[in-house]
Amino acid sequence: MTGTTPPRANIVWLDDLDSTAALADRLMASWIEKEEDPLPDTLLVAATQREGRGRGENSWSSPPGGLYANWLAWVPTGELGLVPMAVGVTLAEAVEGLWPAASVGLKWPNDLIAGGGKLGGVLCRSRGSGESIWVSVGFGVNLSAEPAAGAGSLRALGWSGDASAGARTLAVAFLENVHAALHDAAGTRRRWVARSVHRRGDEIRLRLEGGVVAGRFVGFDPDGRLELEVGGETRRFSAGEVMMGERSGGA
């Protein structure tokens, strides 16, 4: 996708941090308390994180060699539901722009999969009400680092670039294209669905707060909710973690 002129944005680079998500929380709270004008798009990037956050109670291992970032932005309320899709598609396309051989797929709701391993992940949160909502989106991409069992990296897929330079390239590409993806709801949904690693009929085990649900993949509803056939009926899920190891198709 050709990037449009990005909005005025801040990019903050840090060598070491507890977590970009925690810093984003502190920054957002401070800004709200002061009741200042809306903060421009801000992307916080750390070379390493000591307390990186994953989905639920999971941590995100963040050694040197990856992109660890959190995007803070004001988004029109009507675009809020599209944020997870727009971020997932934008990151996948940015990674392939850096290394076309990656062929990135998306495991619901928004894990980046390449070469059979998890290349990256996305965690979306929002705060506020009114015409615009403050979104806080954390994401990580393994460039030269392979921090955990089952994880993948661009290095393992043949990429030989410098991790710091690669992280900067991905960060800039993200900022250049994410708002265009938010403005193109139909196109973004099509690209998001096309990258799904799940195929109709796949057996899926979904971890929820109250336990695990097993069913067969039916598809996604227009809002990106996962549809599973469970006990002869179709159920929709807006949150959860698809457990690795289920049978699934390719990207």
SERO-4910 file (N, C-alpha, C, O; in steps of 0.05 Angstrom, whole numbers):
BEGIN
 pado doro    nc1    nc2    nc3   cac1   cac2   cac3    cc1    cc2    cc3    oc1    oc2    oc3
  Met    A     17    -24      0      0      0      0     18     25      0     37     26     15
  Thr    A     11     44    -16     26     69    -18     19     86      6     -5     92     11
  Gly    A     39     96     20     34    112     44     24    140     36     32    151     16
  Thr    A      7    151     53     -2    178     50     15    195     69     30    184     85
  Thr    A     13    221     67     28    238     85     19    233    114     -4    237    120
  Pro    A     38    224    131     30    218    158     24    242    174     33    264    167
  Pro    A      8    240    195      2    263    212     28    271    228     47    255    229
  Arg    A     27    295    239     50    303    255     53    283    278     34    277    292
  Ala    A     77    273    282     81    251    300    107    254    315    126    265    305
  Asn    A    107    243    340    131    242    356    141    213    355    126    194    357
  Ile    A    167    210    352    180    183    355    201    185    377    220    201    375
  Val    A    197    170    398    215    171    421    231    145    422    219    123    425
  Trp    A    257    146    420    274    123    420    288    120    447    300    140    457
  Leu    A    287     97    460    299     92    486    315     67    485    308     47    472
  Asp    A    338     67    498    356     44    498    345     21    516    346     -2    508
  Asp    A    334     28    539    324      8    558    300     20    573    300     44    579
  Leu    A    281      3    580    256     13    592    243    -11    606    247    -34    600
  Asp    A    226     -4    626    210    -25    638    191    -36    617    192    -60    611
  Ser    A    174    -20    605    158    -28    582    147     -3    568    141     17    581
  Thr    A    145     -4    542    134     18    527    104     22    535     95     45    535
  Ala    A     90      0    541     62      3    550     60     18    576     43     35    579
  Ala    A     78     12    595     78     26    621     84     55    617     71     73    630
  Leu    A    104     62    600    110     90    595     87    104    581     81    127    588
  Ala    A     73     90    563     50    101    550     28    108    570     15    129    569
  Asp    A     24     90    589      4     94    610     11    119    626     -7    136    632
  Arg    A     36    122    634     45    145    650     42    171    634     33    191    644
  Leu    A     49    170    609     47    194    592     18    202    588     11    225    589
  Met    A      1    182    583    -27    188    578    -40    200    604    -55    219    602
  Ala    A    -34    188    627    -46    198    652    -37    226    657    -52    243    666
  Ser    A    -11    231    653     -1    258    657    -14    278    639    -20    301    647
  Trp    A    -18    271    614    -29    289    594    -58    295    601    -67    318    599
  Ile    A    -73    274    609   -101    278    616   -104    296    641   -122    313    643
  Glu    A    -86    292    660    -87    307    685    -83    337    680    -95    353    693
  Lys    A    -65    343    661    -59    371    655    -80    384    637    -80    408    634
  Glu    A    -98    367    626   -119    376    608   -108    394    586   -119    415    579
  Glu    A    -86    385    574    -74    400    552    -87    391    526   -103    373    525
  Asp    A    -80    405    504    -89    398    478    -81    369    472    -62    359    483
  Pro    A    -96    355    454    -89    327    448    -60    323    440    -49    339    425
  Leu    A    -48    303    451    -20    296    444    -20    286    415    -36    269    408
  Pro    A     -1    296    399      1    286    372      8    256    372     17    245    393
  Asp    A      4    242    350     12    214    349     40    211    360     58    226    353
  Thr    A     43    192    378     69    187    391     75    158    390     59    141    399
  Leu    A     99    151    380    108    123    379    132    120    398    153    132    393
  Leu    A    129    105    419    150     99    438    164     74    430    151     53    427
  Val    A    191     75    427    206     51    417    229     46    436    244     64    443
  Ala    A    232     21    445    254     13    463    271     -8    450    261    -26    437
  Ala    A    297     -6    454    316    -27    444    312    -52    460    315    -74    449
  Thr    A    307    -50    486    301    -73    503    280    -65    523    277    -41    530
  Gln    A    265    -84    533    245    -80    555    251   -100    577    256   -124    572
  Arg    A    248    -91    602    252   -109    624    225   -122    633    225   -143    645
  Glu    A    203   -109    627    177   -119    635    157   -117    612    135   -107    616
  Gly    A    165   -126    589    147   -125    566    121   -141    571    121   -162    583
  Arg    A     99   -130    561     73   -141    565     63   -156    541     65   -147    518
  Gly    A     51   -180    546     37   -194    525      7   -194    531     -3   -179    547
  Arg    A     -7   -212    518    -36   -214    522    -42   -227    549    -29   -245    557
  Gly    A    -62   -216    563    -70   -227    589    -48   -223    609    -38   -200    612
  Glu    A    -40   -244    622    -18   -243    642      9   -250    630     29   -251    644
  Asn    A     10   -254    603     35   -262    591     55   -238    590     47   -215    587
  Ser    A     80   -245    592    101   -225    587    110   -228    559    105   -248    545
  Trp    A    124   -207    549    136   -207    522    166   -204    525    175   -182    531
  Ser    A    181   -226    521    210   -225    523    220   -205    503    213   -205    479
  Ser    A    238   -187    512    247   -165    495    277   -161    496    286   -140    505
  Pro    A    292   -180    487    322   -177    486    330   -159    463    313   -153    446
  Pro    A    355   -151    461    364   -135    439    359   -150    412    362   -175    411
  Gly    A    351   -135    392    347   -148    366    318   -148    357    311   -163    339
  Gly    A    302   -131    369    273   -131    362    263   -102    361    276    -83    369
  Leu    A    238    -99    351    224    -74    352    203    -77    374    186    -94    373
  Tyr    A    205    -60    395    187    -60    417    175    -32    419    189    -13    426
  Ala    A    149    -29    414    138     -3    410    110     -1    422     96    -21    425
  Asn    A    102     24    427     74     30    435     66     56    421     79     76    423
  Trp    A     43     54    407     32     76    392     10     89    408    -10     76    414
  Leu    A     12    115    413     -9    131    425    -21    149    404     -6    164    391
  Ala    A    -48    149    402    -60    166    382    -89    171    388   -102    155    402
  Trp    A    -99    194    379   -128    200    381   -141    189    355   -132    196    333
  Val    A   -161    173    358   -174    161    335   -204    167    336   -216    165    357
  Pro    A   -216    175    313   -245    180    313   -260    155    323   -253    133    316
  Thr    A   -281    160    338   -295    137    350   -305    117    329   -305     93    334
  Gly    A   -313    127    306   -322    109    285   -301     91    274   -307     71    261
  Glu    A   -275     97    279   -253     80    269   -242     62    290   -224     45    285
  Leu    A   -252     64    315   -240     49    337   -241     19    333   -221      6    338
  Gly    A   -263      8    323   -265    -21    319   -246    -31    298   -240    -55    297
  Leu    A   -236    -14    281   -219    -22    259   -189    -22    268   -172    -32    253
  Val    A   -183    -10    291   -155     -7    299   -140    -33    299   -118    -34    288
  Pro    A   -149    -55    312   -133    -80    311   -127    -90    283   -105    -99    278
  Met    A   -147    -89    265   -142    -98    238   -122    -79    224   -103    -89    210
  Ala    A   -126    -53    227   -108    -34    213    -79    -37    222    -61    -37    206
  Val    A    -75    -41    249    -48    -44    259    -36    -70    249    -13    -71    241
  Gly    A    -51    -92    251    -41   -118    242    -33   -118    213    -11   -127    206
  Val    A    -50   -107    195    -44   -106    167    -20    -87    161     -3    -94    146
  Thr    A    -20    -64    175      2    -45    170     29    -57    178     49    -54    164
  Leu    A     30    -71    201     55    -83    210     63   -105    191     87   -107    184
  Ala    A     44   -122    183     51   -144    165     62   -134    139     82   -144    129
  Glu    A     50   -113    128     60   -101    103     87    -88    107    104    -88     89
  Ala    A     91    -76    130    117    -63    136    139    -84    137    161    -79    127
  Val    A    133   -106    150    153   -128    152    160   -139    125    184   -143    119
  Glu    A    140   -143    108    146   -153     81    160   -132     64    175   -139     46
  Gly    A    155   -107     70    170    -86     56    200    -87     63    217    -81     46
  Leu    A    205    -94     88    233    -96     97    246   -122     87    269   -122     79
  Trp    A    230   -144     87    240   -170     78    217   -186     65    202   -200     78
  Pro    A    214   -183     38    192   -195     24    189   -225     28    167   -236     25
  Ala    A    211   -239     33    210   -268     37    195   -276     62    190   -300     66
  Ala    A    188   -256     79    175   -263    105    148   -275    101    141   -294    116
  Ser    A    132   -266     82    105   -276     77     89   -279    103     84   -301    113
  Val    A     81   -256    114     70   -255    141     40   -261    141     25   -250    125
  Gly    A     32   -280    158      4   -286    163     -4   -275    190     12   -267    206
  Leu    A    -31   -274    195    -41   -264    221    -57   -286    234    -76   -297    223
  Lys    A    -49   -293    259    -64   -311    276    -82   -294    294    -72   -276    307
  Trp    A   -107   -301    294   -127   -284    309   -119   -282    338   -110   -302    350
  Pro    A   -121   -259    351   -131   -235    338   -111   -219    323   -118   -204    304
  Asn    A    -85   -221    330    -66   -204    315    -37   -212    320    -20   -195    324
  Asp    A    -31   -238    320     -3   -247    321      8   -249    293     -5   -259    275
  Leu    A     32   -239    289     46   -241    263     60   -268    262     76   -275    279
  Ile    A     54   -284    241     65   -311    238     80   -312    212     70   -303    191
  Ala    A    104   -323    213    121   -326    189    139   -350    193    151   -353    214
  Gly    A    142   -366    173    159   -390    175    150   -409    196    167   -424    206
  Gly    A    125   -409    203    115   -428    224    118   -418    252    110   -432    271
  Gly    A    131   -395    256    135   -385    283    123   -357    287    116   -344    268
  Lys    A    119   -350    312    108   -324    319    130   -302    315    149   -302    330
  Leu    A    126   -285    296    145   -264    290    140   -239    307    158   -223    312
  Gly    A    115   -235    314    108   -211    330     80   -212    340     65   -231    334
  Gly    A     72   -192    356     46   -191    367     36   -162    371     52   -144    371
  Val    A     10   -159    375     -2   -133    378    -22   -134    401    -36   -154    405
  Leu    A    -22   -113    417    -41   -111    440    -53    -83    439    -39    -63    443
  Cys    A    -80    -82    435    -94    -56    432   -110    -50    457   -124    -67    468
  Arg    A   -109    -25    466   -125    -15    488   -136     13    480   -125     26    462
  Ser    A   -157     22    494   -168     48    488   -177     61    514   -182     47    534
  Arg    A   -181     87    513   -189    102    537   -203    127    528   -195    141    509
  Gly    A   -225    134    542   -239    159    536   -266    155    524   -275    132    520
  Ser    A   -279    177    516   -305    176    503   -308    202    488   -291    220    490
  Gly    A   -329    203    471   -333    227    455   -328    221    426   -329    198    417
  Glu    A   -322    242    411   -318    239    382   -291    225    376   -289    213    355
  Ser    A   -272    228    393   -246    214    390   -238    199    414   -245    207    437
  Ile    A   -224    176    410   -216    159    432   -186    157    432   -173    156    411
  Trp    A   -173    157    456   -145    153    458   -138    124    457   -147    108    474
  Val    A   -123    115    436   -116     87    434    -86     84    442    -70    101    436
  Ser    A    -80     62    454    -53     55    462    -48     27    451    -60      7    461
  Val    A    -31     25    431    -26     -1    417      3     -9    421     21      4    410
  Gly    A      7    -31    435     34    -42    438     39    -63    417     21    -79    410
  Phe    A     63    -64    406     70    -85    387    100    -91    388    116    -74    394
  Gly    A    107   -116    381    134   -124    380    139   -141    356    121   -156    347
  Val    A    163   -139    344    171   -155    321    199   -164    326    217   -149    332
  Asn    A    203   -191    323    230   -202    326    246   -199    300    238   -211    280
  Leu    A    267   -184    301    284   -180    277    307   -200    278    307   -219    262
  Ser    A    326   -196    295    348   -215    298    345   -232    323    359   -252    327
  Ala    A    327   -224    341    323   -239    366    303   -261    363    283   -258    349
  Glu    A    308   -284    376    288   -306    378    285   -311    408    298   -329    419
  Pro    A    268   -296    422    268   -295    451    254   -318    465    258   -321    489
  Ala    A    239   -335    451    224   -356    465    219   -379    447    220   -377    422
  Ala    A    214   -403    459    208   -426    443    183   -422    426    163   -410    435
  Gly    A    185   -430    401    162   -426    383    162   -399    369    145   -395    352
  Ala    A    180   -381    377    181   -355    365    197   -356    339    215   -372    337
  Gly    A    191   -338    321    207   -336    296    221   -309    296    217   -293    313
  Ser    A    237   -305    275    251   -280    272    256   -276    242    257   -295    227
  Leu    A    261   -251    235    268   -245    207    296   -257    201    301   -266    179
  Arg    A    313   -257    221    340   -269    217    338   -299    209    352   -308    191
  Ala    A    320   -313    222    316   -341    216    305   -346    188    307   -367    176
  Leu    A    292   -325    177    281   -326    150    300   -316    129    292   -314    105
  Gly    A    324   -310    137    345   -303    117    352   -273    116    370   -265    102
  Trp    A    338   -257    132    344   -229    133    371   -224    147    376   -236    168
  Ser    A    388   -207    136    415   -203    147    421   -174    154    444   -166    157
  Gly    A    400   -158    156    404   -130    161    410   -123    190    410   -141    207
  Asp    A    415    -98    195    420    -88    222    394    -85    237    376    -72    226
  Ala    A    392    -96    261    367    -96    276    357    -68    282    334    -62    280
  Ser    A    376    -51    291    368    -23    298    357     -8    274    337      6    275
  Ala    A    371    -11    251    362      3    227    336     -9    218    318      5    208
  Gly    A    333    -36    220    308    -49    213    284    -39    230    262    -35    220
  Ala    A    289    -36    256    268    -27    274    259      1    266    235      8    266
  Arg    A    278     18    259    271     45    251    255     45    225    236     61    222
  Thr    A    263     28    206    248     26    181    219     18    186    201     29    174
  Leu    A    215     -2    203    188    -12    209    172     10    223    148     14    217
  Ala    A    185     24    242    170     45    257    160     67    238    137     75    241
  Val    A    177     76    220    170     97    202    148     87    183    129    102    177
  Ala    A    151     63    173    131     52    154    104     49    168     83     55    156
  Phe    A    104     42    194     79     40    209     65     67    210     41     69    204
  Leu    A     80     88    218     68    114    221     58    125    194     38    139    193
  Glu    A     72    119    172     65    129    146     39    116    136     25    128    120
  Asn    A     32     92    145     10     77    133    -13     71    150    -35     64    140
  Val    A    -11     73    177    -32     63    194    -58     80    191    -80     69    192
  His    A    -55    106    188    -79    122    186    -93    118    159   -118    119    158
  Ala    A    -78    112    138    -90    105    112   -106     80    115   -128     77    103
  Ala    A    -96     61    130   -111     36    135   -136     40    150   -157     28    145
  Leu    A   -135     59    170   -159     65    185   -180     79    169   -204     76    174
  His    A   -172     94    149   -191    108    132   -203     91    110   -223     98     98
  Asp    A   -192     67    106   -201     49     84   -212     24     97   -200      2     96
  Ala    A   -236     26    110   -246      4    126   -250    -22    109   -241    -43    117
  Ala    A   -263    -20     86   -268    -44     70   -243    -57     60   -240    -81     61
  Gly    A   -224    -40     50   -199    -51     40   -182    -64     62   -170    -85     58
  Thr    A   -182    -51     85   -166    -62    107   -178    -88    117   -163   -107    123
  Arg    A   -204    -90    119   -216   -116    127   -209   -138    107   -203   -160    116
  Arg    A   -210   -132     81   -203   -152     61   -175   -162     65   -169   -186     64
  Arg    A   -156   -143     68   -128   -150     71   -123   -166     97   -107   -185     98
  Trp    A   -137   -159    118   -135   -172    144   -145   -201    142   -131   -220    151
  Val    A   -168   -205    130   -179   -232    126   -161   -249    108   -156   -272    114
  Ala    A   -150   -237     87   -133   -251     68   -108   -261     81    -96   -281     72
  Arg    A    -99   -248    102    -74   -257    116    -79   -277    138    -60   -287    151
  Ser    A   -104   -284    143   -110   -303    165    -97   -330    160    -98   -340    138
  Val    A    -85   -341    181    -73   -368    179    -94   -389    184    -89   -413    181
  His    A   -119   -381    191   -140   -400    197   -157   -406    172   -162   -388    156
  Arg    A   -164   -431    169   -181   -439    146   -207   -452    156   -207   -465    177
  Arg    A   -228   -448    141   -254   -458    149   -252   -488    155   -242   -504    139
  Gly    A   -262   -495    178   -262   -523    187   -238   -530    205   -238   -552    217
  Asp    A   -219   -512    207   -196   -517    225   -206   -521    254   -225   -508    263
  Glu    A   -195   -541    267   -200   -545    296   -184   -524    312   -160   -523    309
  Ile    A   -198   -509    328   -186   -487    344   -192   -490    373   -215   -495    380
  Arg    A   -172   -486    390   -176   -485    419   -171   -456    427   -149   -445    422
  Leu    A   -190   -444    440   -189   -415    447   -188   -413    477   -206   -422    491
  Arg    A   -166   -400    487   -164   -396    516   -177   -370    524   -171   -349    514
  Leu    A   -197   -372    542   -211   -349    552   -205   -346    582   -192   -364    594
  Glu    A   -214   -325    594   -210   -321    623   -222   -344    639   -211   -351    660
  Gly    A   -244   -355    630   -258   -375    646   -251   -404    638   -262   -422    649
  Gly    A   -232   -408    619   -225   -435    611   -219   -435    581   -212   -415    569
  Val    A   -222   -459    569   -215   -464    541   -240   -473    526   -254   -491    535
  Val    A   -245   -461    503   -267   -469    486   -255   -482    461   -236   -471    449
  Ala    A   -266   -505    453   -257   -518    428   -279   -518    408   -302   -522    414
  Gly    A   -272   -513    383   -292   -512    362   -278   -512    335   -254   -514    333
  Arg    A   -294   -510    314   -284   -509    286   -287   -480    275   -307   -467    279
  Phe    A   -266   -471    262   -266   -444    251   -287   -441    229   -288   -456    210
  Val    A   -303   -420    233   -324   -413    213   -315   -389    197   -318   -388    173
  Gly    A   -305   -369    211   -296   -344    197   -295   -321    216   -291   -325    240
  Phe    A   -298   -297    206   -298   -273    222   -323   -257    216   -333   -256    193
  Asp    A   -334   -243    236   -356   -225    230   -345   -198    221   -321   -195    221
  Pro    A   -362   -179    212   -352   -154    201   -335   -138    220   -319   -121    212
  Asp    A   -338   -143    247   -322   -129    267   -296   -143    274   -282   -135    292
  Gly    A   -291   -166    260   -266   -180    266   -268   -201    288   -248   -212    296
  Arg    A   -292   -205    298   -296   -225    319   -293   -253    308   -301   -259    285
  Leu    A   -280   -271    323   -276   -298    315   -302   -314    317   -315   -313    337
  Glu    A   -309   -329    295   -332   -346    295   -324   -375    295   -310   -384    278
  Leu    A   -334   -389    316   -328   -418    318   -354   -433    320   -374   -424    332
  Glu    A   -354   -457    308   -376   -475    311   -371   -492    336   -352   -508    337
  Val    A   -387   -488    356   -384   -502    382   -410   -516    389   -431   -503    392
  Gly    A   -410   -542    391   -434   -557    398   -457   -553    379   -480   -553    387
  Gly    A   -450   -550    353   -471   -547    333   -482   -519    328   -499   -516    312
  Glu    A   -471   -500    343   -480   -472    338   -455   -454    335   -434   -460    344
  Thr    A   -460   -432    321   -438   -413    316   -436   -393    339   -456   -379    346
  Arg    A   -413   -391    351   -409   -371    373   -388   -351    364   -369   -358    349
  Arg    A   -390   -327    373   -372   -305    366   -356   -297    391   -367   -295    413
  Phe    A   -330   -291    386   -313   -284    408   -298   -258    400   -286   -256    379
  Ser    A   -297   -239    419   -283   -214    414   -256   -213    427   -240   -195    421
  Ala    A   -250   -232    444   -224   -233    458   -217   -262    464   -235   -279    465
  Gly    A   -192   -267    468   -183   -294    474   -156   -299    460   -146   -282    446
  Glu    A   -145   -323    465   -119   -330    454   -121   -357    440   -127   -377    453
  Val    A   -117   -358    414   -117   -383    399    -92   -398    407    -70   -388    403
  Met    A    -95   -422    418    -72   -437    428    -57   -449    405    -69   -461    386
  Met    A    -31   -446    406    -14   -457    385    -15   -488    385    -20   -500    405
  Gly    A    -10   -499    361    -10   -528    359    -35   -539    346    -37   -563    339
  Glu    A    -56   -521    342    -79   -530    327    -73   -533    298    -54   -520    288
  Arg    A    -89   -549    284    -85   -552    255    -94   -526    242   -115   -516    248
  Ser    A    -77   -515    224    -85   -491    211    -72   -490    184    -52   -503    178
  Gly    A    -84   -474    166    -74   -471    139    -51   -451    138    -43   -440    159
  Gly    A    -40   -447    115    -18   -428    111    -28   -400    108    -52   -395    104
  Ala    A    -10   -381    109    -17   -353    106    -25   -348     77    -32   -325     70
***
